[in-house]
Amino acid sequence: MSSAEGPIRGFTLLEILIATGLFAIAVTGLIALFPTVQRVSREGEEEARATLIAENILDSLDLPSRPGAFSLATGSSGRSICFEPLDPRIPSEYFVAYGAACEPLFPLDREKACLPATNLEVLDIASVRLGTKPSLPGLVLAEIEIASPASAPASGRSTQRFVRLFPMPPAHE
């Protein structure tokens, strides 16, 4: 085909096929990134929530309690938070279910903490261990593990671990 100014040039079929192929490769590469971005975003959200929960637990352990004990927030009743006294002289482990706002929902026993949570409000399960070590006289070792997602069995959860030393609270005189 030609006009008064000369032949009209367009793209050949081969050029269109090559351009379409390059575009398809580029789009496929971008689409392949979406699952990775979603996983990284979810892991970051879980890590941030675990850090907030651990800070809340460690702060509650630092609150004044009855002599010789620590306090652990285990849930809420109405607008007030329920605290459980913990004796650091007795090695023990406590489990608490946590919700989306990083608030304690209710305590759990070991068996229920290992099973998938059926309550949709529960996003994380906190494990709190208090104990003493002969190599650290006068100190209490607090170990916090935050496991998520709570809807998975214990073996399928990712776990964040936090540790802090506290001075042994004075015993009741």
Secondary structure as GFF3:
##gff-version 3
##sequence-region A 1 173
A	DSSP	beta_strand	2	3	.	.	.	ID=ss1
A	DSSP	beta_strand	6	7	.	.	.	ID=ss2
A	DSSP	alpha_helix	13	61	.	.	.	ID=ss3
A	DSSP	beta_strand	70	77	.	.	.	ID=ss4
A	DSSP	beta_strand	80	86	.	.	.	ID=ss5
A	DSSP	beta_strand	92	98	.	.	.	ID=ss6
A	DSSP	beta_strand	104	108	.	.	.	ID=ss7
A	DSSP	alpha_helix	110	114	.	.	.	ID=ss8
A	DSSP	beta_strand	124	131	.	.	.	ID=ss9
A	DSSP	beta_strand	139	148	.	.	.	ID=ss10
A	DSSP	three_ten_helix	154	156	.	.	.	ID=ss11
A	DSSP	beta_strand	158	167	.	.	.	ID=ss12
###
